[in-house]
Structures are given as structure tokens and as C-alpha cells.
Amino acid sequence: MLSAFRPLPESQGMSGETQPPKAGNTMIANAVLLTIGVLLAYGFWLLDQLKFMAPYRTALFHSYGSVILLATAVLFANVFGAALLLQRKFLLKDTGRKLTHLDRQFQIGQVEMPAPDDDGEAPRHVA
């Protein structure tokens, strides 16, 4: 969802390179965005359904405001947890298997890492 929007870099090295964002931060941001969207949609639907209680809103908020706030916080936590669980379940398929394979390659020493380009030019492809 938010792959185009990266967080601001925390610190920059002497060469001006920034650290790549962590995948966990992106997942949490996506889960918060999805949770806010779901709760806004639910809130607008609830406002439409409870129009008849509009004359009593000050009395209701005065008497039950803390209970309504607590229920909203619990609902937010549950929807956030469900969104995070769904993202982890469907967007991180076979991650453990892929990382295990990569870990085995590192332990054996069969990993061929490309040499970094120090000159800053784009790599040239030989046709």
C-alpha cells in the first residue's frame, strides 16, 4: 500500500547514503492505514444508523463517554491486530522457507555477492 512513501531517514552517513526502511515499519503503517479506513467507514455507517439519538448526544457523551472511548480503543486494537495478521499471513508467504534456504547458502559459503561499484556509474552490459 505505502511502498511509494518512505519514512524520512534517521541519519545519513558521510557519503549521503540513507538506510533502507525496515519491512516491519511498512507493515505497521499499512495496518494503521487500513484500521483507520475501516473505523472511519464503520463510524459513518453508525452515524447514519443512530440519527434518532442525535438530540440526546450530550447526555449520552456525558454519562457514557469514557465507556464509548474505551470500546473504541479496544475496537481499534482488535482491527489493527486483524489487519497486521492478514498482512503477515498473505503478504509474507514462504518467507521462512526462503530465508532458511538463504541461511544455508551463507553457512556453506556458496553465495556469490556482486562486487559494489565504487565509481558510481551504472553497470555496463556486454551484448
Backbone atoms as SQL, in Angstrom:
CREATE TABLE atoms (id INTEGER PRIMARY KEY, chain TEXT, resi INTEGER, resn TEXT, atom TEXT, x REAL, y REAL, z REAL);
INSERT INTO atoms VALUES
  (1, 'A', 1, 'MET', 'N', 0.808, -1.195, 0.000),
  (2, 'A', 1, 'MET', 'CA', 0.000, 0.000, 0.000),
  (3, 'A', 1, 'MET', 'C', 0.855, 1.264, 0.000),
  (4, 'A', 2, 'LEU', 'N', 1.791, 1.349, 0.931),
  (5, 'A', 2, 'LEU', 'CA', 2.589, 2.555, 1.062),
  (6, 'A', 2, 'LEU', 'C', 4.001, 2.359, 0.530),
  (7, 'A', 3, 'SER', 'N', 4.165, 1.555, -0.493),
  (8, 'A', 3, 'SER', 'CA', 5.517, 1.285, -0.964),
  (9, 'A', 3, 'SER', 'C', 6.164, 2.519, -1.584),
  (10, 'A', 4, 'ALA', 'N', 5.386, 3.462, -2.082),
  (11, 'A', 4, 'ALA', 'CA', 5.950, 4.659, -2.693),
  (12, 'A', 4, 'ALA', 'C', 6.363, 5.690, -1.654),
  (13, 'A', 5, 'PHE', 'N', 5.820, 5.610, -0.455),
  (14, 'A', 5, 'PHE', 'CA', 6.115, 6.589, 0.580),
  (15, 'A', 5, 'PHE', 'C', 7.085, 5.984, 1.574),
  (16, 'A', 6, 'ARG', 'N', 8.276, 6.517, 1.627),
  (17, 'A', 6, 'ARG', 'CA', 9.305, 6.038, 2.541),
  (18, 'A', 6, 'ARG', 'C', 9.426, 7.006, 3.713),
  (19, 'A', 7, 'PRO', 'N', 9.731, 6.496, 4.923),
  (20, 'A', 7, 'PRO', 'CA', 9.932, 7.397, 6.053),
  (21, 'A', 7, 'PRO', 'C', 11.208, 8.218, 5.866),
  (22, 'A', 8, 'LEU', 'N', 11.268, 9.341, 6.535),
  (23, 'A', 8, 'LEU', 'CA', 12.451, 10.179, 6.466),
  (24, 'A', 8, 'LEU', 'C', 13.633, 9.439, 7.072),
  (25, 'A', 9, 'PRO', 'N', 14.816, 9.618, 6.530),
  (26, 'A', 9, 'PRO', 'CA', 15.978, 8.917, 7.075),
  (27, 'A', 9, 'PRO', 'C', 16.310, 9.441, 8.461),
  (28, 'A', 10, 'GLU', 'N', 16.703, 8.502, 9.338),
  (29, 'A', 10, 'GLU', 'CA', 17.058, 8.904, 10.696),
  (30, 'A', 10, 'GLU', 'C', 18.420, 9.590, 10.725),
  (31, 'A', 11, 'SER', 'N', 19.358, 9.020, 10.007),
  (32, 'A', 11, 'SER', 'CA', 20.681, 9.637, 9.959),
  (33, 'A', 11, 'SER', 'C', 21.312, 9.312, 8.616),
  (34, 'A', 12, 'GLN', 'N', 22.137, 10.199, 8.170),
  (35, 'A', 12, 'GLN', 'CA', 22.847, 9.980, 6.927),
  (36, 'A', 12, 'GLN', 'C', 24.329, 9.894, 7.229),
  (37, 'A', 13, 'GLY', 'N', 24.986, 8.977, 6.526),
  (38, 'A', 13, 'GLY', 'CA', 26.430, 8.822, 6.697),
  (39, 'A', 13, 'GLY', 'C', 27.171, 9.945, 5.994),
  (40, 'A', 14, 'MET', 'N', 28.476, 9.840, 5.986),
  (41, 'A', 14, 'MET', 'CA', 29.296, 10.863, 5.342),
  (42, 'A', 14, 'MET', 'C', 29.100, 10.875, 3.827),
  (43, 'A', 15, 'SER', 'N', 28.759, 9.718, 3.259),
  (44, 'A', 15, 'SER', 'CA', 28.606, 9.653, 1.810),
  (45, 'A', 15, 'SER', 'C', 27.200, 10.033, 1.357),
  (46, 'A', 16, 'GLY', 'N', 26.307, 10.330, 2.279),
  (47, 'A', 16, 'GLY', 'CA', 24.956, 10.736, 1.917),
  (48, 'A', 16, 'GLY', 'C', 24.009, 9.571, 1.705),
  (49, 'A', 17, 'GLU', 'N', 24.463, 8.349, 2.001),
  (50, 'A', 17, 'GLU', 'CA', 23.602, 7.185, 1.829),
  (51, 'A', 17, 'GLU', 'C', 22.623, 7.096, 2.989),
  (52, 'A', 18, 'THR', 'N', 21.393, 6.721, 2.680),
  (53, 'A', 18, 'THR', 'CA', 20.393, 6.534, 3.724),
  (54, 'A', 18, 'THR', 'C', 20.183, 5.055, 3.945),
  (55, 'A', 19, 'GLN', 'N', 19.714, 4.719, 5.128),
  (56, 'A', 19, 'GLN', 'CA', 19.442, 3.325, 5.435),
  (57, 'A', 19, 'GLN', 'C', 18.103, 2.940, 4.827),
  (58, 'A', 20, 'PRO', 'N', 17.981, 1.714, 4.317),
  (59, 'A', 20, 'PRO', 'CA', 16.703, 1.301, 3.744),
  (60, 'A', 20, 'PRO', 'C', 15.664, 1.128, 4.844),
  (61, 'A', 21, 'PRO', 'N', 14.377, 1.391, 4.551),
  (62, 'A', 21, 'PRO', 'CA', 13.348, 1.238, 5.569),
  (63, 'A', 21, 'PRO', 'C', 13.163, -0.235, 5.921),
  (64, 'A', 22, 'LYS', 'N', 12.773, -0.473, 7.138),
  (65, 'A', 22, 'LYS', 'CA', 12.542, -1.842, 7.583),
  (66, 'A', 22, 'LYS', 'C', 11.158, -2.290, 7.133),
  (67, 'A', 23, 'ALA', 'N', 11.018, -3.565, 6.813),
  (68, 'A', 23, 'ALA', 'CA', 9.741, -4.101, 6.330),
  (69, 'A', 23, 'ALA', 'C', 8.686, -4.049, 7.427),
  (70, 'A', 24, 'GLY', 'N', 9.091, -4.200, 8.690),
  (71, 'A', 24, 'GLY', 'CA', 8.144, -4.169, 9.796),
  (72, 'A', 24, 'GLY', 'C', 7.466, -2.815, 9.925),
  (73, 'A', 25, 'ASN', 'N', 8.220, -1.733, 9.701),
  (74, 'A', 25, 'ASN', 'CA', 7.632, -0.399, 9.786),
  (75, 'A', 25, 'ASN', 'C', 6.592, -0.185, 8.702),
  (76, 'A', 26, 'THR', 'N', 6.867, -0.695, 7.509),
  (77, 'A', 26, 'THR', 'CA', 5.919, -0.545, 6.406),
  (78, 'A', 26, 'THR', 'C', 4.652, -1.334, 6.683),
  (79, 'A', 27, 'MET', 'N', 4.808, -2.516, 7.248),
  (80, 'A', 27, 'MET', 'CA', 3.626, -3.337, 7.560),
  (81, 'A', 27, 'MET', 'C', 2.773, -2.676, 8.637),
  (82, 'A', 28, 'ILE', 'N', 3.407, -2.090, 9.630),
  (83, 'A', 28, 'ILE', 'CA', 2.654, -1.423, 10.693),
  (84, 'A', 28, 'ILE', 'C', 1.944, -0.199, 10.138),
  (85, 'A', 29, 'ALA', 'N', 2.630, 0.558, 9.278),
  (86, 'A', 29, 'ALA', 'CA', 1.993, 1.734, 8.676),
  (87, 'A', 29, 'ALA', 'C', 0.797, 1.337, 7.821),
  (88, 'A', 30, 'ASN', 'N', 0.941, 0.258, 7.058),
  (89, 'A', 30, 'ASN', 'CA', -0.180, -0.213, 6.250),
  (90, 'A', 30, 'ASN', 'C', -1.329, -0.690, 7.117),
  (91, 'A', 31, 'ALA', 'N', -1.016, -1.370, 8.224),
  (92, 'A', 31, 'ALA', 'CA', -2.060, -1.856, 9.117),
  (93, 'A', 31, 'ALA', 'C', -2.795, -0.692, 9.789),
  (94, 'A', 32, 'VAL', 'N', -2.063, 0.351, 10.177),
  (95, 'A', 32, 'VAL', 'CA', -2.700, 1.527, 10.780),
  (96, 'A', 32, 'VAL', 'C', -3.596, 2.228, 9.763),
  (97, 'A', 33, 'LEU', 'N', -3.105, 2.363, 8.534),
  (98, 'A', 33, 'LEU', 'CA', -3.903, 2.994, 7.484),
  (99, 'A', 33, 'LEU', 'C', -5.181, 2.208, 7.212),
  (100, 'A', 34, 'LEU', 'N', -5.076, 0.899, 7.125),
  (101, 'A', 34, 'LEU', 'CA', -6.249, 0.056, 6.905),
  (102, 'A', 34, 'LEU', 'C', -7.208, 0.140, 8.094),
  (103, 'A', 35, 'THR', 'N', -6.682, 0.152, 9.310),
  (104, 'A', 35, 'THR', 'CA', -7.517, 0.240, 10.504),
  (105, 'A', 35, 'THR', 'C', -8.279, 1.559, 10.555),
  (106, 'A', 36, 'ILE', 'N', -7.604, 2.640, 10.250),
  (107, 'A', 36, 'ILE', 'CA', -8.272, 3.943, 10.259),
  (108, 'A', 36, 'ILE', 'C', -9.371, 3.987, 9.206),
  (109, 'A', 37, 'GLY', 'N', -9.097, 3.436, 8.039),
  (110, 'A', 37, 'GLY', 'CA', -10.116, 3.393, 6.985),
  (111, 'A', 37, 'GLY', 'C', -11.330, 2.577, 7.389),
  (112, 'A', 38, 'VAL', 'N', -11.099, 1.415, 7.986),
  (113, 'A', 38, 'VAL', 'CA', -12.213, 0.564, 8.420),
  (114, 'A', 38, 'VAL', 'C', -13.013, 1.254, 9.517),
  (115, 'A', 39, 'LEU', 'N', -12.325, 1.853, 10.488),
  (116, 'A', 39, 'LEU', 'CA', -13.045, 2.512, 11.581),
  (117, 'A', 39, 'LEU', 'C', -13.795, 3.758, 11.111),
  (118, 'A', 40, 'LEU', 'N', -13.246, 4.488, 10.151),
  (119, 'A', 40, 'LEU', 'CA', -13.982, 5.631, 9.591),
  (120, 'A', 40, 'LEU', 'C', -15.237, 5.167, 8.866),
  (121, 'A', 41, 'ALA', 'N', -15.120, 4.111, 8.083),
  (122, 'A', 41, 'ALA', 'CA', -16.291, 3.583, 7.383),
  (123, 'A', 41, 'ALA', 'C', -17.338, 3.098, 8.383),
  (124, 'A', 42, 'TYR', 'N', -16.903, 2.406, 9.415),
  (125, 'A', 42, 'TYR', 'CA', -17.824, 1.929, 10.451),
  (126, 'A', 42, 'TYR', 'C', -18.460, 3.102, 11.192),
  (127, 'A', 43, 'GLY', 'N', -17.674, 4.133, 11.477),
  (128, 'A', 43, 'GLY', 'CA', -18.206, 5.308, 12.167),
  (129, 'A', 43, 'GLY', 'C', -19.255, 6.046, 11.348),
  (130, 'A', 44, 'PHE', 'N', -19.015, 6.213, 10.057),
  (131, 'A', 44, 'PHE', 'CA', -20.009, 6.870, 9.207),
  (132, 'A', 44, 'PHE', 'C', -21.279, 6.042, 9.084),
  (133, 'A', 45, 'TRP', 'N', -21.127, 4.716, 8.988),
  (134, 'A', 45, 'TRP', 'CA', -22.312, 3.854, 8.939),
  (135, 'A', 45, 'TRP', 'C', -23.086, 3.963, 10.246),
  (136, 'A', 46, 'LEU', 'N', -22.361, 3.988, 11.373),
  (137, 'A', 46, 'LEU', 'CA', -23.016, 4.081, 12.673),
  (138, 'A', 46, 'LEU', 'C', -23.707, 5.430, 12.853),
  (139, 'A', 47, 'LEU', 'N', -23.106, 6.494, 12.370),
  (140, 'A', 47, 'LEU', 'CA', -23.757, 7.806, 12.432),
  (141, 'A', 47, 'LEU', 'C', -25.075, 7.813, 11.655),
  (142, 'A', 48, 'ASP', 'N', -25.099, 7.134, 10.532),
  (143, 'A', 48, 'ASP', 'CA', -26.323, 7.057, 9.744),
  (144, 'A', 48, 'ASP', 'C', -27.398, 6.245, 10.463),
  (145, 'A', 49, 'GLN', 'N', -26.994, 5.182, 11.129),
  (146, 'A', 49, 'GLN', 'CA', -27.956, 4.311, 11.791),
  (147, 'A', 49, 'GLN', 'C', -28.503, 4.908, 13.089),
  (148, 'A', 50, 'LEU', 'N', -27.744, 5.778, 13.732),
  (149, 'A', 50, 'LEU', 'CA', -28.147, 6.316, 15.036),
  (150, 'A', 50, 'LEU', 'C', -28.582, 7.777, 14.958),
  (151, 'A', 51, 'LYS', 'N', -29.174, 8.168, 13.848),
  (152, 'A', 51, 'LYS', 'CA', -29.640, 9.555, 13.700),
  (153, 'A', 51, 'LYS', 'C', -30.701, 9.915, 14.736),
  (154, 'A', 52, 'PHE', 'N', -31.498, 8.945, 15.113),
  (155, 'A', 52, 'PHE', 'CA', -32.585, 9.209, 16.045),
  (156, 'A', 52, 'PHE', 'C', -32.082, 9.565, 17.440),
  (157, 'A', 53, 'MET', 'N', -30.817, 9.279, 17.754),
  (158, 'A', 53, 'MET', 'CA', -30.275, 9.582, 19.073),
  (159, 'A', 53, 'MET', 'C', -29.543, 10.929, 19.114),
  (160, 'A', 54, 'ALA', 'N', -29.557, 11.675, 18.023),
  (161, 'A', 54, 'ALA', 'CA', -28.839, 12.952, 17.953),
  (162, 'A', 54, 'ALA', 'C', -29.290, 13.955, 19.015),
  (163, 'A', 55, 'PRO', 'N', -30.580, 14.056, 19.349),
  (164, 'A', 55, 'PRO', 'CA', -30.965, 15.020, 20.386),
  (165, 'A', 55, 'PRO', 'C', -30.409, 14.691, 21.774),
  (166, 'A', 56, 'TYR', 'N', -30.020, 13.450, 21.999),
  (167, 'A', 56, 'TYR', 'CA', -29.552, 13.027, 23.325),
  (168, 'A', 56, 'TYR', 'C', -28.033, 12.871, 23.397),
  (169, 'A', 57, 'ARG', 'N', -27.305, 13.368, 22.393),
  (170, 'A', 57, 'ARG', 'CA', -25.877, 13.104, 22.327),
  (171, 'A', 57, 'ARG', 'C', -25.099, 13.709, 23.495),
  (172, 'A', 58, 'THR', 'N', -25.449, 14.904, 23.953),
  (173, 'A', 58, 'THR', 'CA', -24.695, 15.489, 25.072),
  (174, 'A', 58, 'THR', 'C', -24.898, 14.688, 26.344),
  (175, 'A', 59, 'ALA', 'N', -26.110, 14.245, 26.587),
  (176, 'A', 59, 'ALA', 'CA', -26.372, 13.430, 27.780),
  (177, 'A', 59, 'ALA', 'C', -25.668, 12.074, 27.684),
  (178, 'A', 60, 'LEU', 'N', -25.669, 11.494, 26.486),
  (179, 'A', 60, 'LEU', 'CA', -25.015, 10.197, 26.305),
  (180, 'A', 60, 'LEU', 'C', -23.497, 10.310, 26.456),
  (181, 'A', 61, 'PHE', 'N', -22.896, 11.338, 25.852),
  (182, 'A', 61, 'PHE', 'CA', -21.451, 11.506, 25.982),
  (183, 'A', 61, 'PHE', 'C', -21.041, 11.861, 27.403),
  (184, 'A', 62, 'HIS', 'N', -21.881, 12.617, 28.101),
  (185, 'A', 62, 'HIS', 'CA', -21.575, 12.962, 29.491),
  (186, 'A', 62, 'HIS', 'C', -21.637, 11.720, 30.383),
  (187, 'A', 63, 'SER', 'N', -22.636, 10.885, 30.171),
  (188, 'A', 63, 'SER', 'CA', -22.814, 9.699, 31.012),
  (189, 'A', 63, 'SER', 'C', -21.911, 8.541, 30.603),
  (190, 'A', 64, 'TYR', 'N', -21.769, 8.312, 29.291),
  (191, 'A', 64, 'TYR', 'CA', -21.082, 7.119, 28.807),
  (192, 'A', 64, 'TYR', 'C', -19.864, 7.423, 27.944),
  (193, 'A', 65, 'GLY', 'N', -19.324, 8.614, 28.029),
  (194, 'A', 65, 'GLY', 'CA', -18.188, 8.997, 27.194),
  (195, 'A', 65, 'GLY', 'C', -16.960, 8.137, 27.413),
  (196, 'A', 66, 'SER', 'N', -16.641, 7.830, 28.676),
  (197, 'A', 66, 'SER', 'CA', -15.452, 7.011, 28.946),
  (198, 'A', 66, 'SER', 'C', -15.647, 5.582, 28.445),
  (199, 'A', 67, 'VAL', 'N', -16.858, 5.058, 28.568),
  (200, 'A', 67, 'VAL', 'CA', -17.141, 3.698, 28.089),
  (201, 'A', 67, 'VAL', 'C', -17.056, 3.660, 26.556),
  (202, 'A', 68, 'ILE', 'N', -17.582, 4.680, 25.897),
  (203, 'A', 68, 'ILE', 'CA', -17.517, 4.745, 24.431),
  (204, 'A', 68, 'ILE', 'C', -16.065, 4.851, 23.975),
  (205, 'A', 69, 'LEU', 'N', -15.270, 5.669, 24.663),
  (206, 'A', 69, 'LEU', 'CA', -13.855, 5.814, 24.320),
  (207, 'A', 69, 'LEU', 'C', -13.099, 4.506, 24.524),
  (208, 'A', 70, 'LEU', 'N', -13.362, 3.816, 25.625),
  (209, 'A', 70, 'LEU', 'CA', -12.704, 2.543, 25.893),
  (210, 'A', 70, 'LEU', 'C', -13.101, 1.493, 24.847),
  (211, 'A', 71, 'ALA', 'N', -14.372, 1.436, 24.492),
  (212, 'A', 71, 'ALA', 'CA', -14.836, 0.487, 23.480),
  (213, 'A', 71, 'ALA', 'C', -14.213, 0.793, 22.121),
  (214, 'A', 72, 'THR', 'N', -14.054, 2.068, 21.797),
  (215, 'A', 72, 'THR', 'CA', -13.424, 2.460, 20.531),
  (216, 'A', 72, 'THR', 'C', -11.945, 2.071, 20.522),
  (217, 'A', 73, 'ALA', 'N', -11.262, 2.243, 21.649),
  (218, 'A', 73, 'ALA', 'CA', -9.848, 1.860, 21.733),
  (219, 'A', 73, 'ALA', 'C', -9.684, 0.346, 21.599),
  (220, 'A', 74, 'VAL', 'N', -10.554, -0.422, 22.219),
  (221, 'A', 74, 'VAL', 'CA', -10.487, -1.883, 22.106),
  (222, 'A', 74, 'VAL', 'C', -10.781, -2.313, 20.670),
  (223, 'A', 75, 'LEU', 'N', -11.768, -1.677, 20.041),
  (224, 'A', 75, 'LEU', 'CA', -12.088, -1.991, 18.651),
  (225, 'A', 75, 'LEU', 'C', -10.914, -1.650, 17.736),
  (226, 'A', 76, 'PHE', 'N', -10.256, -0.510, 17.983),
  (227, 'A', 76, 'PHE', 'CA', -9.084, -0.136, 17.188),
  (228, 'A', 76, 'PHE', 'C', -7.985, -1.179, 17.332),
  (229, 'A', 77, 'ALA', 'N', -7.728, -1.618, 18.563),
  (230, 'A', 77, 'ALA', 'CA', -6.675, -2.611, 18.786),
  (231, 'A', 77, 'ALA', 'C', -7.003, -3.931, 18.088),
  (232, 'A', 78, 'ASN', 'N', -8.254, -4.343, 18.135),
  (233, 'A', 78, 'ASN', 'CA', -8.641, -5.598, 17.501),
  (234, 'A', 78, 'ASN', 'C', -8.556, -5.518, 15.978),
  (235, 'A', 79, 'VAL', 'N', -9.031, -4.430, 15.399),
  (236, 'A', 79, 'VAL', 'CA', -8.973, -4.286, 13.937),
  (237, 'A', 79, 'VAL', 'C', -7.522, -4.154, 13.481),
  (238, 'A', 80, 'PHE', 'N', -6.699, -3.432, 14.245),
  (239, 'A', 80, 'PHE', 'CA', -5.276, -3.312, 13.923),
  (240, 'A', 80, 'PHE', 'C', -4.603, -4.676, 13.965),
  (241, 'A', 81, 'GLY', 'N', -4.892, -5.451, 14.990),
  (242, 'A', 81, 'GLY', 'CA', -4.316, -6.797, 15.095),
  (243, 'A', 81, 'GLY', 'C', -4.752, -7.691, 13.946),
  (244, 'A', 82, 'ALA', 'N', -6.023, -7.599, 13.573),
  (245, 'A', 82, 'ALA', 'CA', -6.517, -8.408, 12.455),
  (246, 'A', 82, 'ALA', 'C', -5.859, -7.984, 11.142),
  (247, 'A', 83, 'ALA', 'N', -5.689, -6.687, 10.934),
  (248, 'A', 83, 'ALA', 'CA', -5.046, -6.201, 9.707),
  (249, 'A', 83, 'ALA', 'C', -3.589, -6.640, 9.648),
  (250, 'A', 84, 'LEU', 'N', -2.893, -6.561, 10.771),
  (251, 'A', 84, 'LEU', 'CA', -1.500, -6.993, 10.810),
  (252, 'A', 84, 'LEU', 'C', -1.388, -8.494, 10.584),
  (253, 'A', 85, 'LEU', 'N', -2.296, -9.264, 11.167),
  (254, 'A', 85, 'LEU', 'CA', -2.293, -10.708, 10.986),
  (255, 'A', 85, 'LEU', 'C', -2.547, -11.082, 9.528),
  (256, 'A', 86, 'LEU', 'N', -3.509, -10.417, 8.896),
  (257, 'A', 86, 'LEU', 'CA', -3.802, -10.703, 7.491),
  (258, 'A', 86, 'LEU', 'C', -2.627, -10.348, 6.590),
  (259, 'A', 87, 'GLN', 'N', -1.957, -9.238, 6.886),
  (260, 'A', 87, 'GLN', 'CA', -0.788, -8.862, 6.087),
  (261, 'A', 87, 'GLN', 'C', 0.325, -9.887, 6.248),
  (262, 'A', 88, 'ARG', 'N', 0.564, -10.300, 7.480),
  (263, 'A', 88, 'ARG', 'CA', 1.625, -11.276, 7.711),
  (264, 'A', 88, 'ARG', 'C', 1.285, -12.617, 7.076),
  (265, 'A', 89, 'LYS', 'N', 0.013, -12.984, 7.102),
  (266, 'A', 89, 'LYS', 'CA', -0.399, -14.274, 6.555),
  (267, 'A', 89, 'LYS', 'C', -0.319, -14.298, 5.033),
  (268, 'A', 90, 'PHE', 'N', -0.808, -13.257, 4.372),
  (269, 'A', 90, 'PHE', 'CA', -0.918, -13.284, 2.921),
  (270, 'A', 90, 'PHE', 'C', 0.215, -12.577, 2.184),
  (271, 'A', 91, 'LEU', 'N', 0.888, -11.637, 2.811),
  (272, 'A', 91, 'LEU', 'CA', 1.943, -10.908, 2.117),
  (273, 'A', 91, 'LEU', 'C', 3.337, -11.440, 2.408),
  (274, 'A', 92, 'LEU', 'N', 3.468, -12.293, 3.400),
  (275, 'A', 92, 'LEU', 'CA', 4.774, -12.872, 3.717),
  (276, 'A', 92, 'LEU', 'C', 4.757, -14.379, 3.498),
  (277, 'A', 93, 'LYS', 'N', 4.199, -14.815, 2.379),
  (278, 'A', 93, 'LYS', 'CA', 4.125, -16.250, 2.095),
  (279, 'A', 93, 'LYS', 'C', 5.526, -16.809, 1.866),
  (280, 'A', 94, 'ASP', 'N', 5.769, -17.961, 2.420),
  (281, 'A', 94, 'ASP', 'CA', 7.008, -18.719, 2.232),
  (282, 'A', 94, 'ASP', 'C', 8.258, -17.949, 2.612),
  (283, 'A', 95, 'THR', 'N', 8.132, -16.954, 3.470),
  (284, 'A', 95, 'THR', 'CA', 9.303, -16.170, 3.858),
  (285, 'A', 95, 'THR', 'C', 10.276, -17.020, 4.656),
  (286, 'A', 96, 'GLY', 'N', 9.762, -17.831, 5.568),
  (287, 'A', 96, 'GLY', 'CA', 10.636, -18.679, 6.371),
  (288, 'A', 96, 'GLY', 'C', 11.411, -19.663, 5.521),
  (289, 'A', 97, 'ARG', 'N', 10.749, -20.253, 4.544),
  (290, 'A', 97, 'ARG', 'CA', 11.411, -21.213, 3.667),
  (291, 'A', 97, 'ARG', 'C', 12.490, -20.516, 2.840),
  (292, 'A', 98, 'LYS', 'N', 12.188, -19.331, 2.346),
  (293, 'A', 98, 'LYS', 'CA', 13.159, -18.603, 1.538),
  (294, 'A', 98, 'LYS', 'C', 14.364, -18.181, 2.377),
  (295, 'A', 99, 'LEU', 'N', 14.109, -17.733, 3.596),
  (296, 'A', 99, 'LEU', 'CA', 15.221, -17.306, 4.446),
  (297, 'A', 99, 'LEU', 'C', 16.046, -18.491, 4.915),
  (298, 'A', 100, 'THR', 'N', 15.426, -19.645, 5.134),
  (299, 'A', 100, 'THR', 'CA', 16.170, -20.839, 5.514),
  (300, 'A', 100, 'THR', 'C', 17.103, -21.255, 4.391),
  (301, 'A', 101, 'HIS', 'N', 16.634, -21.208, 3.170),
  (302, 'A', 101, 'HIS', 'CA', 17.460, -21.540, 2.007),
  (303, 'A', 101, 'HIS', 'C', 18.648, -20.578, 1.904),
  (304, 'A', 102, 'LEU', 'N', 18.396, -19.296, 2.101),
  (305, 'A', 102, 'LEU', 'CA', 19.462, -18.305, 2.039),
  (306, 'A', 102, 'LEU', 'C', 20.458, -18.507, 3.178),
  (307, 'A', 103, 'ASP', 'N', 19.966, -18.841, 4.370),
  (308, 'A', 103, 'ASP', 'CA', 20.838, -19.074, 5.514),
  (309, 'A', 103, 'ASP', 'C', 21.739, -20.278, 5.271),
  (310, 'A', 104, 'ARG', 'N', 21.198, -21.326, 4.671),
  (311, 'A', 104, 'ARG', 'CA', 22.011, -22.499, 4.343),
  (312, 'A', 104, 'ARG', 'C', 23.115, -22.140, 3.350),
  (313, 'A', 105, 'GLN', 'N', 22.800, -21.309, 2.376),
  (314, 'A', 105, 'GLN', 'CA', 23.809, -20.905, 1.397),
  (315, 'A', 105, 'GLN', 'C', 24.919, -20.094, 2.060),
  (316, 'A', 106, 'PHE', 'N', 24.568, -19.228, 3.004),
  (317, 'A', 106, 'PHE', 'CA', 25.589, -18.440, 3.694),
  (318, 'A', 106, 'PHE', 'C', 26.485, -19.325, 4.549),
  (319, 'A', 107, 'GLN', 'N', 25.896, -20.334, 5.205),
  (320, 'A', 107, 'GLN', 'CA', 26.688, -21.212, 6.058),
  (321, 'A', 107, 'GLN', 'C', 27.648, -22.068, 5.241),
  (322, 'A', 108, 'ILE', 'N', 27.240, -22.503, 4.067),
  (323, 'A', 108, 'ILE', 'CA', 28.090, -23.316, 3.211),
  (324, 'A', 108, 'ILE', 'C', 29.141, -22.451, 2.525),
  (325, 'A', 109, 'GLY', 'N', 28.798, -21.220, 2.248),
  (326, 'A', 109, 'GLY', 'CA', 29.730, -20.310, 1.588),
  (327, 'A', 109, 'GLY', 'C', 29.566, -20.300, 0.086),
  (328, 'A', 110, 'GLN', 'N', 28.380, -20.619, -0.404),
  (329, 'A', 110, 'GLN', 'CA', 28.137, -20.662, -1.840),
  (330, 'A', 110, 'GLN', 'C', 27.471, -19.394, -2.355),
  (331, 'A', 111, 'VAL', 'N', 27.451, -18.370, -1.584),
  (332, 'A', 111, 'VAL', 'CA', 26.769, -17.159, -2.002),
  (333, 'A', 111, 'VAL', 'C', 27.718, -16.294, -2.806),
  (334, 'A', 112, 'GLU', 'N', 27.284, -15.934, -3.994),
  (335, 'A', 112, 'GLU', 'CA', 28.080, -15.060, -4.840),
  (336, 'A', 112, 'GLU', 'C', 27.465, -13.670, -4.792),
  (337, 'A', 113, 'MET', 'N', 28.100, -12.802, -4.070),
  (338, 'A', 113, 'MET', 'CA', 27.601, -11.438, -3.930),
  (339, 'A', 113, 'MET', 'C', 28.243, -10.581, -5.012),
  (340, 'A', 114, 'PRO', 'N', 27.489, -9.717, -5.664),
  (341, 'A', 114, 'PRO', 'CA', 28.093, -8.841, -6.666),
  (342, 'A', 114, 'PRO', 'C', 28.999, -7.816, -5.995),
  (343, 'A', 115, 'ALA', 'N', 30.098, -7.510, -6.670),
  (344, 'A', 115, 'ALA', 'CA', 31.042, -6.532, -6.136),
  (345, 'A', 115, 'ALA', 'C', 30.427, -5.144, -6.242),
  (346, 'A', 116, 'PRO', 'N', 30.553, -4.319, -5.202),
  (347, 'A', 116, 'PRO', 'CA', 29.982, -2.965, -5.265),
  (348, 'A', 116, 'PRO', 'C', 30.750, -2.095, -6.242),
  (349, 'A', 117, 'ASP', 'N', 30.021, -1.257, -6.938),
  (350, 'A', 117, 'ASP', 'CA', 30.637, -0.311, -7.872),
  (351, 'A', 117, 'ASP', 'C', 31.041, 0.934, -7.091),
  (352, 'A', 118, 'ASP', 'N', 32.330, 1.183, -7.040),
  (353, 'A', 118, 'ASP', 'CA', 32.824, 2.350, -6.306),
  (354, 'A', 118, 'ASP', 'C', 32.832, 3.613, -7.158),
  (355, 'A', 119, 'ASP', 'N', 32.773, 3.450, -8.470),
  (356, 'A', 119, 'ASP', 'CA', 32.854, 4.627, -9.327),
  (357, 'A', 119, 'ASP', 'C', 31.523, 5.352, -9.453),
  (358, 'A', 120, 'GLY', 'N', 30.422, 4.743, -9.044),
  (359, 'A', 120, 'GLY', 'CA', 29.124, 5.401, -9.074),
  (360, 'A', 120, 'GLY', 'C', 28.448, 5.385, -10.421),
  (361, 'A', 121, 'GLU', 'N', 29.062, 4.736, -11.419),
  (362, 'A', 121, 'GLU', 'CA', 28.455, 4.670, -12.745),
  (363, 'A', 121, 'GLU', 'C', 27.501, 3.489, -12.822),
  (364, 'A', 122, 'ALA', 'N', 26.607, 3.565, -13.778),
  (365, 'A', 122, 'ALA', 'CA', 25.687, 2.469, -13.999),
  (366, 'A', 122, 'ALA', 'C', 26.453, 1.279, -14.570),
  (367, 'A', 123, 'PRO', 'N', 26.035, 0.038, -14.215),
  (368, 'A', 123, 'PRO', 'CA', 26.745, -1.129, -14.740),
  (369, 'A', 123, 'PRO', 'C', 26.561, -1.239, -16.246),
  (370, 'A', 124, 'ARG', 'N', 27.624, -1.666, -16.909),
  (371, 'A', 124, 'ARG', 'CA', 27.595, -1.808, -18.350),
  (372, 'A', 124, 'ARG', 'C', 27.320, -3.269, -18.689),
  (373, 'A', 125, 'HIS', 'N', 26.444, -3.473, -19.641),
  (374, 'A', 125, 'HIS', 'CA', 26.114, -4.815, -20.080),
  (375, 'A', 125, 'HIS', 'C', 26.783, -5.075, -21.430),
  (376, 'A', 126, 'VAL', 'N', 27.448, -6.187, -21.526),
  (377, 'A', 126, 'VAL', 'CA', 28.117, -6.550, -22.760),
  (378, 'A', 126, 'VAL', 'C', 27.143, -7.343, -23.607),
  (379, 'A', 127, 'ALA', 'N', 26.940, -6.894, -24.852),
  (380, 'A', 127, 'ALA', 'CA', 25.974, -7.567, -25.723),
  (381, 'A', 127, 'ALA', 'C', 26.602, -8.684, -26.500);
